Amino acid sequence: MSDFHPIVNILVDDFNVSENALSQYKESLVAKRMDAMAIKEILLKHKIVKDDIFQRAVAQFYELEYRGDFHTVDDLHEFTEVIPIRYAKKFMFFPIRKNGFDLEVAMEDPSNFQPIDDVARKLKCRIVPVVSSRQAIMELVNQAYERSGTTEQAVDSLDTTESFDSILDAEEVEDLIDATDEEPVKRLVNSLLWRAARDEASDIHIDPSPTETSVRYRIDGMLHNVSTIPKPAHVTVVNRVKVMSRLDIAQKGLPQDGRSMVLIAGKKVDIRVSTVPTVHGEKIVMRLLYQSEKLRQLNELGLAQRVLTTFDKLVEKTGGIILVTGPTGSGKTTTLYAALGQLDHQSGNIITIEDPVEYKIPGYAQIEVNHKLGLTFAVALRAVLRQDPDIIMVGEMRDTETAQIAIQSALTGHLVFSTVHTNSAPATITRLIDMNIEPFLVSSTIIGVLAQRLIRRICTDCKESYIPHEEQLREVGISLDQLEEAGGILYRGRGCDVCRHTGYRGRMGIHELLTMNDEIKRVIMETNDENAIKQIALRTGMHSLRMDGAQKALQGFTTIEEVLSVTRED
């Protein structure tokens, strides 16, 4: 190992990095004069080591302290006024704490003396380097600069007489948090987007009223008021959002839809913008799709083990239709992609048709519907069948034509995934028959229907136990015996600053899975009554959404009140 860079030797000796894995890149790693960050780039590129492990080795080599996160650091406002954010990100460093003449600075590369010298000279202090990972430093930098400027400050300085010309000349910055533009409307909109991404909001609502404009974020499925904008500034903000999403600012009387891709704190965010005229001005809703999010796996979606086992078997079949149903925002697309992730796209031709494409995945042929050009789901699906597909995902069965082509695809040996907007799995069967699909075709091609909802999780920071009232248990369908088996208690959130005093933080899925069997096929052929199909399905092993939600409450994940609010009585 003596030929390798000393940091590489440390990785092998102290961090269990395989010498065999390194041998094929030996020529790149043996140069002792080689920059440590260049070595890191090689090792990360070939997935030989993770960023934090490499940085631990760097800290050991330079005999410095390593810090994994900076969640407990003090307010860094004094440093944000001195150090430009672009400079901090360029050299990947930022001060943590000043103690007398000493200044602790988190760094990715302690051998780079330029930022050390610059900061020491600017702040007249001695630098004490602390090594950390790129992600931890990036989060530190983003948090520091976010604290240094608020939405309210941007609102106070908003020039309501700003001309349309200045808005039309706007250009997007590389990262919204890096914005140094002096135009208040830009800083306001950028701040709203940054805060929404920080709070993991799915939507931003800009709602005009007679006296002011309210800004609300949808977080964990619920809308929260976060700010207000003076009424005279409403048009200026609307025009700024329209420019970002390439909409016509002169058209105020008709609804418009647009999109914009931005960077927020290093994360790619696809923003879908919808405007509608109201009596008080144009209302805007922006849906935020986080492109850098890792796709979930099926076992991460909250499926009960019995549902997961059965659904896994359905996904492995070579033909038929698998439907996921639920209201808008219930996670249907996430579930479909998790199912596709179980499949081998190298040995199979996987094609998706979506409106819009929410996750861009290498290895899949993804088609985005374009109604203006006449590229509908049905047209795209017909074309896809000539592309020798093995697996097809259709974003939604919106009409009879699309459903009929999907049925024909399944009959000819393709595995088809799609979604339908219905309230339950049995209602999906009824919906297809109402779309003029023959009952015998439905029963012979549908192999499974998964209905789902998203329910809020109890906040782990303020979670507390309590003994529920018997009436509550009866309403949700939990027996006293079931409660006794769970320890005789349930849980709820008391409410704290972390969860915005709601008692909930994060969401998980509840599901009901209807799998086609002979009894259900017989009922479908005799009637399209939803209740009749549901009773047979329950008798043959299906657990309803409320039953699954009750089980999640017994397990301490959610509350009875939350289950009752998102499910209907069986």
N, C-alpha and C positions, 0 to 999 in steps of 0.2 A: 504493500500500500504506500510505500515511501514516494512513489512517483506522482501520487495524487496531490491536489491542493490540500493544505492542512484542514480546511473546513470539511472537505469530503472525507478525510480520515476520521474526523470527529463524528460525522454522520454514521460511518461504519462501526466505529468502536463503541459509541455511546448511545446511538439512536436506532440500532438494529437495521440499518439500511443494507440491503444485500450487495455484496461485492460483485456477485455474478451479474446483477442488473446493471452495475456501473461499467463492467468490462467492455461492453460494445460501444460505449461512448468515451473510451479511455483517451483517445487522441484529443478530445475537446476538453478534458478535465485535468490532464497532467500538468499543464502550464502553470507553474507556481506564481508567475507574474499576472495571471489572469484575474480580472476583476471578479469579486465575489458575487455581484449581482448578475454577471454574465453566466457564471456557473449555475446560479439559482434558476435562471431562465431555461437553461438546458434541462435541468432536473425536473422542473415543473412541467415543461413541455412534454416530456416523456413519462410523466406521472410516476417518477421514481420516489419523490418525496413531496410532502405537503409544505405549504408556505410557512406555517407556524413552526414546524419541526426544523426547517432550514434556518429560520431566524433564531431558534434556540441554540443551534450550533454556532451561528454567527456571534451570539452573545457570549458563548463559552470561549470561542477563539479570541475575542477581544477582551475577555474577562470583565464583562459588563452585566448589569442586571437585565433580565428579560421580563416584560409585562405583557400579559395576554389580552387585557382590556383596560379601558379607562373610564368605566361607568361611574366611578366615585370621585373623579377629579373635580376641583372647584371651578367656579365661573372663570372663563378664560377671556373675558371681554378685553382686558388690557392688551392681550397679544394680538387679537384680531384687528385692532386699530393700527398696529405697527407692521404686521406681516401680511402681505396680499395673499389671498387664498390660492391664486394660481401658482405663486412661488412655493407655498407650502405643499401643494399637490405635485409640483414638478420634482421637488427633492424628497417628497414623502417624509416630512418631519413636522413636529409642532411642539411648542413648549407645554409642559404639564404644570410645573409649579416653580415659583421663585422663593428661595429661602435665603434671605440676606443677599450675599454676593453671588450665590450659586443659583443656576437655572437648570432644572431638569428638563431635558428635551427628548421626546420619543422619536426614534429614528429607524428607518429601514436599513440604511447603509451608514454605519458610524465611521467608515473610512473616507466619506465624502466631506471634506473640510469646508467647502464653500458656504453652505448654509450655517454651519457652526460659527465660522468667522464673521459672517454677515450679522447674525443675531447677537453674537457677543459684542460686536462693535456698536450695534444699534441700541442695545439695552444696557451696555456697559456692565457686563457680568461674566462669570466663568461658567462654561457649559459643562453639564454633567449628562452624558448621553445615556439613554435607556433604550434597549433594542425591543422592537415589537414587530408584529406582522403587518403587511400592507393593508389588510382589511381593517384591523384594529385602528391603525393610524388614520385611514380614510374616514372611518366612523367618528373618530375624535375631531378631525378637521371639520367635517360636515356639521356635527353638533355644535362646535364652537362658533361657527359663522352663522348658523341658524339662530343661535341665541342672541347674536349681536344685532339682529334686525327683526322687527315683528311686523305682522300684517297691519296692526293698528297704526304704526308709524307711517307705513306706506299710504294708508287711507288719509291720515292727517295732511300729508303733503301732496295729495292728488290734485292736479290742476284740472278742474272740471271744464275749463275752456280750451283744453288741448285740441288742436286742429286735426281734422281727418288726415291731412297730408302727413303729419308727423307719425301718425299711426301706420299709414300705408308704407312708409319708408322703413318699417321695423324689420330687423333681422334677428333670427334666433341665435342665442348664445350656445356654446358647446354644451354647457351644463348649467341649468337654471340657478343652481346655488352659487355659481361663479359670477353671476350677473353684476356688473358694475355700472350699468346704464343708469343715467340720472333721471330718465323719464319715469315719474311716479307710477303711471298706469302699468308699465312693464314690470316694475318691481312689485307692485301689488299682485298682479296675476301670477308672477313667478313665485311669490311668497305663498299664495293660496295653493298652488300646485305642490310646492315643496312640503308644506305642512300636511297636505292630504297624503302624500307618499310616506311621510314620516309616521303618520297615524294609521297607515295601511287602509286608507279609505278606498272603497270601490267606486264611489261616485261623488261628484261635486255638484250641488244644486245652487244656482244663482237665481233667487226668486224676488222679483220686483213687487213692491207694495205702494200704496199711495204716498207714504212718507219716507221710506228707505228701502234698501235692497238687502235681504238677508242671504248669508252664505251658510250652507249646511253640508256636512259630510255624512255619507252613509258608511258607518263602521259596524261590522258584525251584523249587517242587515238592518240597523236602526239609524234614523237620521238624527244628527246632533247639530245644534246651532253653534257656529264657531266665530262668526264675525258679522258685522253690518257695514254696508257701504252707503255713503250719502246719496240721496236720490239723484241730485244733479250729475253724479259721476257714473250712473248706471249705463248710459249710452256709451260712454268712453270705454268702460270695461267690456261691454258686449262687443264693441268693434274690435278691441284688442284680441279677444278670443276668436272672433270671426277671421281676423287676419291670420292668426296662428293656424287655423284649420281650413284656410283657403275657401272661405265662404264669401258671399256677396254682401258687403256691408250696406249697400244701397237698398237691398231687399229686406223690408221689415214686416211685410204683411203676410208672408208665407213661411211655413216651416222649412228649415234647412238641416241637412246632415253633412258633417265633414269629419276629418280626422287629422291628427298631428302626431308625429313621433318626436319625443323630447328626451333629454337626459336629465334625471333628477338625482343628485347625489351619486352619480356614477351608474344609476340604474336606468335601463331603457324602459320608457313608458309609452305605450300606444294609447292615445287619447281619442275616444270617439265622442264627437260633439253633436248635440241635438238642440236646435232652437225652435221655439214656438211663440207666436205673437199672443200676448194676453192684453187685457184692458189697461194694465199698468205698465206695459213695456214687454220686451222680449225676455222670456224665461230660458235659461240655458242649463242643460244637464251635460256634464262631462263624465264619461265612464273611463276609468283608468285600468288598463290592462298591463300588468307588469311582465315585460318580455323576458327579463332575466331570471324570473322565478323558475326553480327546478320543477319539472313535472312530477306530480305525485304518483306513487304506486298504489295499487288497489288496497293493499294492507294498511295504507296510511289514511284511508278515507272514512274510517269509523264503521266499516261493514262488520256486522256480527259474524262470528266464525262460521256459523251454519250458512249464512248468505254468501260469504266470501268463498267457501268451498264449492258451493253449487255454481256460483257465477264464474269461477275459474274454469269449471268444466264446460260451461256454455261457450266461453271465449275460445276454447280449444277446438270446437267443432269446425268442420270444413264448409258447412253451408247452413243457411237459415238467416233469420232476422233477429237481432237483439235490440230492443228499444229501451231507452232511458227517458223517463218522464218526470215532469215537475214544472213548477212555475219559473218565470225568468229569474235568474240569479240564484238558482238552487244547486248549481255546480254540475249540471248535466255534461257540459263539454269537458270539464276536468275528469269526470268519471269515464267518459268515452276515451279520452287520451290515455288514461291509466290502463284501460282495457287493451288499447292498441299497443301500449308499452310492454304487455305480456307476450306479444307476438314477435316473431323473427322477421324483421323487414328485409334482411339480406336474402332469405330464401323465398320470400313472398312479395308480390307486387301490391303495396298498400296505397290506395288513393283516397283522398278526402275532398269533399265538396262542402264549403262552408260560407257563411255570410255573417260576419267576416271571418277570416282566418285568425284565430286568437293566439295560437301557439305555432311558431314556425319551427318544424322539426326536420333535421337532416335525415334523409333516407325515405321520406314520404313525398309522394306527389300531391301537392296541396293546391286546390283550385278555389279561387274566390269568386263567388257569384257577383255578376254585374248586370243589374236589371236594365240599366240605360243602354247597354249593348245587346240586350236580349239573352244574356247568359244566365238563365234561370237554373234552379235545381234540376228540373226535368231535362232541360237541354244538355246540361253538363253531365248528368247521369247517363244519358243516351250515348254521349261521346266517350265516356269512361268505359262503357261496356265493350268498346272497340279497342281498348288499350290493354287487353288481356289481364284484368285485375284478379287478384285472389281475395282481397278484402277491400270493401268499400265503406267509407264513413260518409253518410249524408247528414249535414248539420241539422236539418229539420224536415220532417214530412209535413209540408204546409198545405198541400193540395192533393186532389185525387190522382192527377197525372204522375206526380212524383212517387206517391205510394204504390201505384200500379207498376211503375218501372222497377221499383225496389223489390216488389213481390216477384216479378219476372226474373230479376237478378238472382234472388234466393232460389227460385225453382231451377235455375240453370247451374247451381253449384257454387254460388258465391256466398261468402259470409258478409252480411250487411249490418252495419251499426247505424242507428239514427236516434233522433229524439222526437217526442210528441208532447204538446202542452195539454196535459190532462191532470186531474186531481189524484188519481190512484192508478195502480197497475191494472185492475179489472176494467176501469173506465177507458183505458187505452184500447182494449179489444172492441168495446162498443164504438169508440171514436172511429176506428178503421172501417167498421161495417157501415157507419153513418156516412163515410166518405165513398160509399158505393163499391167497396171491396167485398167480393163474395165471401161469405162465411167459411166455405171450404178452403179458400185460398189463405185466409187468415189462420185457420187452424193447422194448415199444412206447412206454413212458412215461418210463423212466429215461434221461436224456441224459448224466448224468455223476455219478460218485461220487468225492469227495475224502476220502481218509483222512489223518489227521494226528496227530502227537505233538509235544509240546514238549520240546526238549532244552536243556540249560544251555549258555550261552556261556562261553568262556574269559574270565577276568577280564583286562581290558586293563592293569591296574596291575602284575600279576605274570606276564604272558604271557612264555613262553620257548620257544625252538625245541629240537627234539631229533630224533635219527635213530631211527625206529621199528624194532622187531624184525620180521623177515620173517613170523613166525608171527602177529603182530598184524595185519599187512596182509592176510594170507590169510583170517583169521577174519572181517574186516569186508568183504572182497571188493575190496580195492584192489590192483591189479597194480603191479609194479615200474615199468612204463612210465608209469602214471598218477602214481606218486610222483615219478618223474624229471621229468615235465612240470610238477609243482607245485614244483619246486626241490629235491627230494630230502629235504625235512624236513617234519615236522608240528609242531604247537604244543600246549602244555599250560600250565596255571596252576600256579605254584610254591606259591601260598598266601600271603595277606597279610591285614592287618587290614581292608582295604576289603572283601574277599570272605569274611570270617570264616574265613580259612585253608582254604577249600574249593577254591580255584583256579577257581571259577566265579562269574559275576555276571550276572544277567539270563537270559532264555530266548528262543528263537526256534523257529519251526516247521520240521518236516520233513514232506514230503507224498508221497502217491502218488495220481495222478489216473487213474481208469478212465473212458474215454469210450466210449459205446456205438457199436459198428460192426457190420457184417454178420457177421463171424466170431464175435464174442462173442454176438450174437443167436442164431446157429445153435447154439452150445454150450449156451446157456441153454435152448433148446427141447429139446435132446437129454438134458441132465443138469443137476442142480443142484450138481454136485461143485465145491467151492471151488478145488481145485488145478487142475482142468481149465480153469476160467474164468481163473485166475491165469496159467497158462502161455500161453494165447492172448493175454491182455492184455499180458504182457511181450513176447511176440513181435511185437505190433503197436504197440509204442512206450511202454508204461507203464514208469516207473521205480519200483521198490518203495521202501518207507520206508527200508530199510537202504541201498539204493543212493543215495538222496537224502542220507541222513545221512553216508555215506562221502564224498560230494562236498563237504558242508559241512565235514568234517574236513580235506579236502585244501585247502579255501579258507581254513583257519585260524580258523574260527568256533567249532569245538567239538573234542572229543577222541574218539579211537577208543573209549575206555572208555565214554564217555557214549552213543555211538551203539549199542554192543552192549547197554547196560543197558536201552534203551527200545525196541529193535526185535528181531524174531525172525528166524531164519535163513530165507533165501529158498529 
